[in-house]
Amino acid sequence: MAWNVVIAGGGFGGLAAARELERTLPKQSARLLLVNETNFSTYTPFLPEAAAGTLEPRHVVTPLRDILHRTYIRLGEIVGHDPAAKTVDLRPKSGAAETIPYDQLLLALGSVSRTLPIPGLTEHAVGFKGLADAIWLRNRIVENLEEANATAEHGRREELLTFVFVGGGYAGLEALAELQDFAADAMDSYPRARLHGMRWILVEAASRVLPEIDEELADYALRELRGRGIDIKLDTELREVGPSSVTLSTGEVVPTNTVVWTAGVAPAPVLKDLNLPLDERGRVPVDDHLRVAGLDSVWAIGDCAAAPDPRGGLCPPTAQHAVRQGPVAARNIAAELGIGSPAAFEYRSEASFVNLGRYKAVGRIGDRKMRGFPAWFLARSYHMSQIPGYSRKVHAVLDWTASLPFKRDIAELGSAARPKRLG
Ligand SMILES: Cc1cc2nc3c(=O)[nH]c(=O)nc-3n(C[C@H](O)[C@H](O)[C@H](O)COP(=O)(O)OP(=O)(O)OC[C@H]3O[C@@H](n4cnc5c(N)ncnc54)[C@H](O)[C@@H]3O)c2cc1C
């Protein structure tokens, strides 16, 4: 008899787990099924560069079928779960809903942008979590530069040339740094807009940026970005977002039509519908073997799980943790099916880097702190080793090399996704 192993989510954690299950479980003993919303996995650390055009968007994603060879891949969403019957409900991308039985279930559903009840936020701001956000943002910047170059109206130009990011964690800062760099280069092609000048603003409620890294390195990043003219407003909150302005806790009203919300993540909202225990933040609590509390055939990893961190507390929502949890959960699932022995999750993060664009970064490996080009180079080399698939590694190097001697590409391809109607 073959066991059914279902993996919900094909991002960092789910993909790493599926690869390990393919290696560990003999073909005849297990059927592997992975359900994901898309047929690719996104390498999020490269999203800022996809938005800025130094990497081709298709080169920051890896088709799941290039990596997985015997896992049955279904496109769609897991929308329900009956732990007693051991089934999950699948809403496929096309076709009728299905109920799928499992012997072992691994949840790797990731997270979404965490929102707060700020008036106008969900209507007028965009997150920075996926490829669609990155592509949209790039097109928005180019559209704004085009219109700012054409309009004679001062107020409208102000609105178009002001870009507000909210949240000073690494994802927000990296996106801001790369996109400001892109826009500053692109401005050469828009002389009238250039005369007016751009404003790039980061709004952060805390008194520092980059809580994920050492304070000294965070200060370096702050100085570097302020040196480029980025207005970083610490101890400041976003109070309201409108279609053409934001209001800050200082009372300042900033004219802008581009607000990027990067103030943290929340676990996948669908978890609430899956009959699972959840902690106060909506994550699935797991033990040090990544097994869901009280359910012996269900496992959870990555951003959707509240997993004990061997350093103390809970693991932070990072790809570093998700890719290491995947194989541990896979081995524990195999052990549950009688193959190999179980193991606890023991990874201790030793390094972190934040890319600041313009070939600069800050970071640390163990106790060693780094900044500037050496940090950028090390971070790129690390990511190169991590992005799944040989062809993606080669494409990334080619993209970086090819972009060096040329001007930034300012083609606005937003309309390309909407074919013209016939007739
Ligand atoms: C811009 C940015 C930069 C980042 N940079 C770094 C970095 O440099 N280093 C680092 O360590 N971390 C980084 N991160 C964090 C990292 O991306 C996450 O921690 C990581 O993606 C978590 O992995 P995961 O497997 O839990 O979730 P994900 O990789 O998000 O995968 C979840 C998958 O589940 C799928 N899914 C969701 N709901 C359903 C459903 N109902 N049914 C089926 N499938 C579903 C999604 O489509 C997705 O493919 C960054 C994040 C962002 C946004």
The ligand as a Tripos MOL2 file, in Angstrom:
@<TRIPOS>MOLECULE
LIG
   53    58     1     0     0
SMALL
NO_CHARGES

@<TRIPOS>ATOM
      1 C1         10.5800   41.2770   -0.4870 C.3       1 LIG1
      2 C2         10.9780   40.1650    0.4320 C.ar      1 LIG1
      3 C3         12.3190   39.8850    0.6440 C.ar      1 LIG1
      4 C4         12.6870   38.8580    1.5090 C.ar      1 LIG1
      5 N1         14.0180   38.6230    1.6840 N.ar      1 LIG1
      6 C5         14.4030   37.6150    2.5020 C.ar      1 LIG1
      7 C6         15.7950   37.3430    2.6960 C.ar      1 LIG1
      8 O1         16.6560   38.0240    2.1470 O.2       1 LIG1
      9 N2         16.1220   36.3110    3.5190 N.ar      1 LIG1
     10 C7         15.1860   35.5350    4.1540 C.ar      1 LIG1
     11 O2         15.5540   34.6020    4.8730 O.2       1 LIG1
     12 N3         13.8600   35.7760    3.9950 N.ar      1 LIG1
     13 C8         13.4410   36.7850    3.1840 C.ar      1 LIG1
     14 N4         12.1060   37.0380    3.0150 N.ar      1 LIG1
     15 C9         11.1040   36.2310    3.7820 C.3       1 LIG1
     16 C10        10.7830   34.9440    3.0280 C.3       1 LIG1
     17 O3         10.2820   35.2270    1.7410 O.3       1 LIG1
     18 C11         9.7240   34.1380    3.7910 C.3       1 LIG1
     19 O4         10.1250   33.9680    5.1110 O.3       1 LIG1
     20 C12         9.5460   32.7690    3.1020 C.3       1 LIG1
     21 O5          8.9530   32.9620    1.8370 O.3       1 LIG1
     22 C13         8.6960   31.8280    3.9370 C.3       1 LIG1
     23 O6          8.6300   30.5860    3.2850 O.3       1 LIG1
     24 P1          7.2940   29.7100    3.3300 P.3       1 LIG1
     25 O7          7.5900   28.4330    2.6500 O.co2     1 LIG1
     26 O8          6.7770   29.6970    4.7120 O.co2     1 LIG1
     27 O9          6.2480   30.5670    2.5060 O.3       1 LIG1
     28 P2          6.2650   31.0000    0.9790 P.3       1 LIG1
     29 O10         7.6180   30.9210    0.4140 O.co2     1 LIG1
     30 O11         5.5690   32.3160    0.9340 O.co2     1 LIG1
     31 O12         5.3680   29.8990    0.2840 O.3       1 LIG1
     32 C14         4.0020   29.7490    0.5850 C.3       1 LIG1
     33 C15         3.3520   29.1340   -0.6340 C.3       1 LIG1
     34 O13         2.0480   28.7300   -0.2810 O.3       1 LIG1
     35 C16         1.1800   29.0340   -1.3530 C.3       1 LIG1
     36 N5         -0.1730   29.1490   -0.7840 N.ar      1 LIG1
     37 C17        -0.6840   30.0990    0.0120 C.ar      1 LIG1
     38 N6         -1.9510   29.8280    0.3410 N.ar      1 LIG1
     39 C18        -2.2490   28.6520   -0.2640 C.ar      1 LIG1
     40 C19        -3.4060   27.8100   -0.2840 C.ar      1 LIG1
     41 N7         -4.5150   28.1290    0.3980 N.pl3     1 LIG1
     42 N8         -3.3520   26.6780   -0.9810 N.ar      1 LIG1
     43 C20        -2.2310   26.3200   -1.6590 C.ar      1 LIG1
     44 N9         -1.1070   27.0720   -1.6860 N.ar      1 LIG1
     45 C21        -1.1220   28.2160   -0.9820 C.ar      1 LIG1
     46 C22         1.7170   30.3320   -1.9210 C.3       1 LIG1
     47 O14         1.3160   30.4850   -3.2620 O.3       1 LIG1
     48 C23         3.2230   30.1030   -1.7900 C.3       1 LIG1
     49 O15         3.7470   29.5180   -2.9510 O.3       1 LIG1
     50 C24        11.6910   38.0790    2.1630 C.ar      1 LIG1
     51 C25        10.3370   38.3530    1.9330 C.ar      1 LIG1
     52 C26         9.9850   39.3790    1.0910 C.ar      1 LIG1
     53 C27         8.5260   39.6550    0.8610 C.3       1 LIG1
@<TRIPOS>BOND
     1     1     2 1
     2     2     3 ar
     3     2    52 ar
     4     3     4 ar
     5     4     5 ar
     6     4    50 ar
     7     5     6 ar
     8     6     7 ar
     9     6    13 1
    10     7     8 2
    11     7     9 ar
    12     9    10 ar
    13    10    11 2
    14    10    12 ar
    15    12    13 ar
    16    13    14 ar
    17    14    15 1
    18    14    50 ar
    19    15    16 1
    20    16    17 1
    21    16    18 1
    22    18    19 1
    23    18    20 1
    24    20    21 1
    25    20    22 1
    26    22    23 1
    27    23    24 1
    28    24    25 2
    29    24    26 1
    30    24    27 1
    31    27    28 1
    32    28    29 2
    33    28    30 1
    34    28    31 1
    35    31    32 1
    36    32    33 1
    37    33    34 1
    38    33    48 1
    39    34    35 1
    40    35    36 1
    41    35    46 1
    42    36    37 ar
    43    36    45 ar
    44    37    38 ar
    45    38    39 ar
    46    39    40 ar
    47    39    45 ar
    48    40    41 1
    49    40    42 ar
    50    42    43 ar
    51    43    44 ar
    52    44    45 ar
    53    46    47 1
    54    46    48 1
    55    48    49 1
    56    50    51 ar
    57    51    52 ar
    58    52    53 1
@<TRIPOS>SUBSTRUCTURE
     1 LIG1         1 GROUP 0 **** ****
